[in-house]
Amino acid sequence: MAKATKKKREYLVATTKTDFVKKMKETVKSVALTNDQAKELYDVFTAILKDTVISEKRLSLNGVGTFKVNERKARKGINPKTRQEIKIPATKTVSFKPTPVFKKEL
């Protein structure tokens, strides 16, 4: 009995805004997007992502993962050059946790 072969998936890779806009134009077949329209879609998507994370402290995208704001407490540190103790202020950072399905594809 022959083994079933998996069909190799074609990945949509975009590492920059320009790449992302180009891939969006190529991939969306139902609407003929211009460069300006694709850029506007990208800008709107990123604005929604940023605004939601800032105001709601988390954003879940099904099949992708969750963006979450984490708060780091103020702490003491040491300057490695002078060996002097310094105060490191409290900060906020954003973390991303992929969904199990997305993680499995890595």
Summary of the structure (lengths in Angstrom):
residues: 106
radius of gyration: 20.9
end to end distance: 29.5
largest distance: 70.2
contacts: 188
relative contact order: 0.11
helix: 37%
strand: 26%
